[in-house]
């Protein structure tokens, strides 16, 4: 029998007529929340459900359910590539100055490290030099390969931009930093060398923290169609960071006023 109206259809199905007009509200609410979550994650790609829930002032279980439903996942760092040149190499006898002091003035300790960026199945390497006191990016270099000259160029750029050298230069014991080229260059400028103990990356925490934040906040690297586009955006972001930290450093130094010279003298006496 052909059903021609809602009442007849309801009788045919054995349900109330009003139930034919019912639309569940949860899908609409979930869709609205999905858009809110995406807006938060666009600004903070590393946010998981706990921090999304805090940002939106909602229950964490609700945030987790909707993120799972729509496959919304935070950005995560890829596994690091292997470095055969570092395996089995004896430890160098350099102090780890960051385990002995915490700088209270600029240009006391510069720290450097490099990280990998996975782009369309290949690795791109980013090396930075930071002032441990201010956190400012003083110099950087980007390349498809990593060797002593790769990190040396980042160091040269930091010195050229600041017009000075630090009391100490801190790094890990990777083959790039342990090379004669880098160590000779630092010694020729009167810079003391400081290194992590082998297999102790936490001793260079400022660099590890910087790279972790930078990768998450930068977002998906594969969104760029070409290597040139990726390179341009990396340079833009790093230059913006340098400008930001330069302003922050000036504000910090203005608080020290005339005491900064005294602090340098005290640090020099301790060292």
Secondary structure, 3 states (H helix, E strand, C coil): CCCCCHHHHHHHHCCCHHHHHCCCCHHHHHHHHHHHHHHHHHHCCCCCHHHHHHHHCCCHHHHHHHHHHCCCCCCCCCCCCCCHHHCCCCCCCCCCHHHCCCCCCCCCEEEEEEEEEEECCEEEEEEEEEECCCCCEEEEEEECCCCHHHHHHHHHHHHHHHCCCCCEEEECCCHHHHCHHHHHHHHHCCCEEEECCCCCHHHHHHHHHHHHHHHHHHCCHHHCCCHHHHHHHHHHHHHHHHHHHHHHHHHHHHHHCCHHHHHHHHHHHHC
